[in-house]
Amino acid sequence: MSKAYESAGVNIEAGYEGVRRMKKHVESTYRKEVMGGLGAFGGLFDLSQLNLKEPVLVSGTDGVGTKLMIAQEINKHDTIGVDAVAMCVNDIVVQGASPLFFLDYLALGKNDPEQVEQIVAGIAEGCRQSNCALIGGETAEMPGLYDEKEYDVAGFVVGAAEKSQLWGPDRVSEGDVLIGLTSSGVHSNGFSLVRKIVKDAGFTWDDKIENLETTLGELFMTPTRIYVEAVKPFLGTDQIQAASHITGGGFVENIPRMLPEGLGAEVSLGEWEVPFVFHWLKEKGNLTNEDFLETFNVGIGFVMAVKKDNLDGVLNTLREQGETPVHLGQVVKGEGIQFKGALKL
């Protein structure tokens, strides 16, 4: 084996070992539509097997942001891949699309096969939660661009929907009810602010949280929740009009994205219990309600607009799925978002 590339900091053998280790994780996500296997130049997916009359492909791409820095600092890499998948699939399921396949991109300063396996195992777990096949990707060793312990991960997803059943602002009307689904915590947005609060307050990620058997690092590394299974019963139906994934920009930026021109949202803030992690951030960071609503999901990661006639059926189905749906408010005349009450912080 040539040593020239290795002398430049790229370990080809480690790359081969990483591929060998990830193979079982990748194959665990396969659907019947997947053609070929790991190692081809491109992933193959047979769309002809989908039972759609007018199929529309819906795609999305995203990363994990500076949450990665916590993973690297506490040497925990087995869940960050779930975040990468979640940030992509949640963005397409809000349009009524079922995720089909996923591609990942992993760039690192030094190829550590064990670490790569952990990252890809997390990606595979996210794909299994989404019924989404991991059919390819890229692992790029980039010494000089990244330090040896640094890496970045991003993903790309493709889903499909019946053209007539796409969710979106054009289906929303005044009086539609807004239903929220709970989050698992901070998810993968606002971590530049999170890291600043932790640093300014004099904490480290290894510090134990008072009265809890967990560290700050473990708390903030809780994976982003994936909403595919929760809304699966409604895909391809008329029960949901539009939806929003509450990511960067919080409620203020994301809820209006699901509404047509001339309509806004009225949201009652006291209708759900805000997770502990946000109470901790408020106390240590001296944050206001406005700070939270413009930055974080504050405990609601997914919002749906539902016709009043469909409301009881949707709520019953969600509860049967094990969800605790929250009646957030309604669609009203106007623009933007109006808040009533205050967060339970």
Disulfide bonds with the S-S distance in Angstrom:
none
